[in-house]
Amino acid sequence: MTPAARIQAAIELLDAIIVAAREGGAAADTLIARYFATRRYAGSKDRRAVRELVYAAIRQCGEPPPNGRAAMLLLAQDDPALAAGFDGSPHGPAPIARGEAVAQKGVVPAWIGRELEQSGVSSAAWAALVDRAPLDVRIRRGVDAAEVLSTLPGATPIPGLSQGWRLPSGTDVSSLAGAVEVQDAGSQAVSLAAMAQPGMTVIDLCAGAGGKTLALGDAMDGSGRIIACDVDRARLSRLAPRAAKAALGIVDTRLLDPGREAAALSDLDGAADVVFVDAPCSGTGTWRRNPEARWRLTPERLHRLAATQAHVLARAAPLVRPGGAIVYVVCSLLDAEGKEQVERFLDGHAGWQAVAPALLLGVPHGAGVRLTPGHDQTDGFFVARLTAPC
């Protein structure tokens, strides 16, 4: 592909991503993969170059741009070489016209900016929310860490995480599946808030594909019981093979029917030492990985997510044994999903108390701890530990 053809490909992809964000379609990564699946002529360097252009444009646009061309023109304003690629050549974009619409540069949509400010995240910290994320891994306990690290040149330890390591971008760890789990440092840290121990009964109420389930099982050293639950069959189905690769035989999966969770979990009432609630959320803490997600969020969707979070927390409470705990986690920096959810739960559940998680990352926030990309170089999280009355 010529440089101009790469720009045109990025414009076409951005058009599709903008529509998908508006209409709830596929994620950018999926759309990029589909695009190149039908364009076999594009080599690996072409695919990488186009992908970088697409994500650079997405990161530059706080508000959804009107179209892909406007987003690319924003990039071209500061890049003469890129602007020169708008040359009207075959397979390239048309020349830039005088007065042509250009996307607005920014970090977040205005309404989300107001929510962040109200949640104590100042505009000075916003740029870090859309920086490129590093590659973090967790080396499983019982694995010869020195041997694993000998195959990972450039690995550096992550402060506060005994099993966490940061790798150079692009490091291939596929051959180490089972011994090494790709997991953001923040995700590793909030998993430690569970204080999972061998022999415990732990319920992972929103397990998804099981990244944090595996971290909990690792802390339990393969002894005890983990019941990993979710309402998404496709995501939950990925957990069993991952647990098998990690030699973690204490995980049982349980598919839940939305709205009927109580019946499906009634046999576990009062049985759990810990109920881990990694609740569905806006993902404002994960924009480094999915920057177009900030174009998908709406006030209405945030309101629905907050209602779901309250429902999941209420469903978790009966499962906890006396003196046990709920660990509530959201990968969000908005108080509506974190601090305020915990405050409402405590107001409505007499005898429950918040105990600050003992983490070496993050800063106290409300009744919990908040991790941010700027302060901790992790994804953004809020985590609180809520203990049941004895």
N, C-alpha and C positions, 0 to 999 in steps of 0.2 A: 504494500500500500504506500502511496505517496503521502508526504506530510499533509497535503490538502485533503486527501481521502480519509486520513485518520480524523481530521477535524470534522468532516462531514459525518463520519460514523459516530463520533461523540455527540454531535447535534441530534442525530436520529435516536440514539439511545436516551439522551436527556429528554427528548419529546415523550418517549414511552414512559420514562420514570416519572415525569411530571404528571402525566395522565394517571398512572398507577397510584401515585400518592394521593391524588384528588379523589379517585374512585375506589380506593381500597384494594388495588391490584397487587401483583407480585412485587417482591423486594427488588432493589436495584441489582444485587448480585445475581439473582435469578434471571432477570431480564438481560443482563449482559451475557450470561452463559447461553441463553436461548438465541441471542443475536448471533453469536459466533458459531453456534452449532450449525447454522445454515450458511455460513460463510467460511468454508474450509480453506479458501485461498489466503485468509489472514494468518500470518505466522505468529509465533509466540511473542516476538518483539512488537508486532502490530497490536496484538491483543493487549499487551501490557501498556503500550503507549496510549491506546484509546481509553483503557480503564483509568489510567492516571488523569487524563484530561477530564473524563466524566466526573470523577470524585473531586478533582480540584475545583470544578465549576460548582458542584453541589455544596462544597464547604464554603464557597464565597458568597452564596446566596442565602441570606437568612429567611426572607420571604420567598414563597414559591415563585420562580421566574415565570414570565408569560409563556415562554417556549425555550427549546434547547438552543436555538440560535442566539437569543438574547443573553442566555447564560454564558455561552462561549464568547460572545462579544465583550462581556464583562472581563473575562480572563485576558482577552486580546488587548484591552486598554493598557495593561501593564507589561505586555509582551510583544514587542515589534515583530519578532519572528513568527509568532502565532497569528498576528494580524495579517502578515504577508501571505499566509496560507489561504486567506479568503480571496482567491484569485480567479474564480470562475472556471478553473480547469476541469476536464472530465473527471467525474466522481468527487470533485471538490465543491466547497460552498461558494455561493455567488459573492462578488465583491461587496465590500461594506459601503452602504449608501450613506450619504450625508443625512444626519438627523435620525438615523435608524434607532429603533428602541433597544435599549441596553438594560439588562437586569440590574436591580438595586443591590449594592453590596451590603452585607450585614452578617450577623451571626445567628440570630434567632428571630422568629416572627414577633411582632410587637407585643401581642397579647401574652405570649410565653415569657417574653422579657419582663413584663409586669409581674407575672407569677413568680419568676425567679427572684426578682428584687424583694417581693413580699416574703419570700422564703429565706432571705438572708444570703442569696447568691448575687453579689454585685456584678455590674456589667464588666468590671475589670477581670472577672474570672471566666467570662463567657467564651473567650477565644479558645481556652484549653478544652472546652467541651466538644469541639469539633476537630481538634488536632488528630493526627494519625495515632492509632493505638499501638503500643509495643506488643511483642509476642511473649507471653508469659506461660510457664508450664509449672505443673506440680509433679514432683517425682514421688511415686508411691512408696509408702513405708514397706520395709522388707526387701526392697530392691537395692542392689549395690549401686548407691548413688555415684560413687567415684567412677565406676565402670561406665555408667550412663553418661556422666559429664565428660568422660574422655572422648565421647563421640559427638559432643556438642561444643565445638570451639567458640569462644566468645561469651559463654554463659556467665552471668553474674548473679550472685545471690540477691534476693529481694529482702530488704530489712523488715524484720517483724514476722517473717514467714520462714520457718525452718525447712520447709519442703519446696519453697517457691524460688524459681529461677527465671531471669529475663534473658531472652535469646536475641541474637541479631535478626532483623526483619528478613523473612524469606527462608529461615532455617527449616529444613524438612525433618519432621519428627514422626512421619508416618510409620517408619520401621520400628518405632519404640512404643507402639500402641499397647496399652496395658501397664507398661512401666512408667510411662509419661502421659499425663493428661494436659492438653492445652486448656488453660484456665486463667483468666485475668486475676491479677493479684488481689483486687477488691473482692472478687467472688471467693477466692480462697480465704480471705480474712473474715468475711461475714459467716462463712461456714464454721469457722473456729468459735464463733459466738454461741454455737449450740453446746459446746463443752461436752461433746459426745464421748462416751467412755465404753470400754469393752463390757458386754453383758447388758447394755441398755436396750430398751424398746424405743425406737425412734420412728415417728411418722413424718415422712416428707410429703406434705399435703398437696403441693403444687410442683411435682418433681420434674415435669417436662421430659427432656431427653436424659436427665440424670446427672448433670455435671456436679451439682452440689451433693446429690445422693452418694456419688462415689467418694467425694471428700469426707462425708460423714462416716461412711463405711470404713474408710482408711483410718480415721481417728479411732474407730471402735476395734481396730486390729482384727477384723473378721469374726468378732464374737458378739452375739446378741441378735437383734432382729431389726430390720428396717422395712417398713411398709411404704413403698413409693407409690403415690397416687397422682392421678391427673384425669382431666376430662377429655384430653386430646389423645385419641388412640394412636395416631401416627407418631407423635412425639414420644409417647410412652413406650411404644414398641422398640424404639432404639436403645432403651436402657438395658434390657436383658443381655444383648450381645456385648455391650460395653462392660457390664459387670462381669461377664464371663472372662473377657480378656484381662480384666484386673484381678481375676481369681477371687472375686468377692461373692461368696455363696450365701450371704445373709440377707439378700435383698429379695423381697416379694413385691410384685407389681399389682396394682389394683386400679382398674379403670372405673371412674366414677361417672354417674349419670347426672348432668347438671340439674340442680334443684332437688335431687334425691340423694344427696351425699350422706345425710344422717342415717338412712336405712342401710346403706352400703358399709358404713363404718360403725354401726351400733355395737358390734362385737368387740370394739376397741375402746369403748367408753371407759375413761378412768384408768387406762392401761399404759399410757405413754409417759416415759420419763421426759421426752422432749417431742414437741410437735414443731417441725420446721416449716414455716410458711413463707415461701418465696413467691409473693403474691403477683398476679398479673398487674402490670403497671404501664405507665407511659413510656418508659425506657429513656427518659431524659438523661440518665447517667450513661447511656451507651451510644450516644451520638458519634463518638469517635469511630465506631465500627459501622454504624448505620446512619450517616448524617442526613439522608433524605427522610428519616423518621420524623424530624421536626416539622416537615411539611404535611405529615399525616395527622398529627395531633390537632384536635379541635376542642373547644370548651365542652362541647356535648360529650365527646369521647372521654375526656378527663372525668367528667361527672359520672359516667357509667362505670369507669374503672374504679373510682372511689367507692361506689356502691358495691361492686364485686369484692373489693378488699375488705370492707366491713363485714360482708357476708362470710367470707372465708375465715376471718378472725373469729367471728361468732361460732362458726362450725368447729373451729379448732379447740375452743375452750373445754367442752365436755370430754374431750379425748385425753386430757392431761390428768395424771394422777395427782393426789394431794402433794404439794411441795414441788411438783414438776414444773416445766416451763414451756412457754411458746416463744420461739425465736421468730420475730417478724422482720422480713426483709423486702425491700423494694429497690430496684435499680433506677431510682428516681431521686431528683433533688428538690421536688416540690413538696411543701409541707402538707398539702391536701392529701398526699398519698403516704406520707411518713409520719412526721411529728403529730399532726392532727388526728390521724387514724388511731394512733396509740393513746392519745389523750381521751378520745371518745370511748375507746374500749375500756380504759381504766375507770372512767366515769360510770360506765354501765355494768361493771363487774366488781362487786364489793369484795374486798379482801385480796384482790390481785395487786401485785406491786411490780414496778419496773426496777430492775437491777442493771446498772450500766455494764455493758459487755466489756470484758477485759481484753481489749485489742491494742496492738502496738501501732496501728494505723488509724487515721481518722481523728475527728474532734467531737467532743460532746455536743449534742444538738437535741434540745428537748429532753425526753426520757431515754434517748438512745445515742447513737454515734453516727456521724455522717462522714463518708469518704467522698472526695472530689478529685477529678483529674488534675486540677491545678495544685492542690495541697499534697495529694498522696500519689500522683502519677498512676492512678488506677481508674477504672470505671467509677461512676458515681453511684453511691449506695446510701440508704438509710437502714440501720439495723437496731432493733430493740429486743431486750430479753425480759419477758413478762412471767413472773412466778406465781403459781396458783397457791391459794391458802392451804395450809396443812389441816 
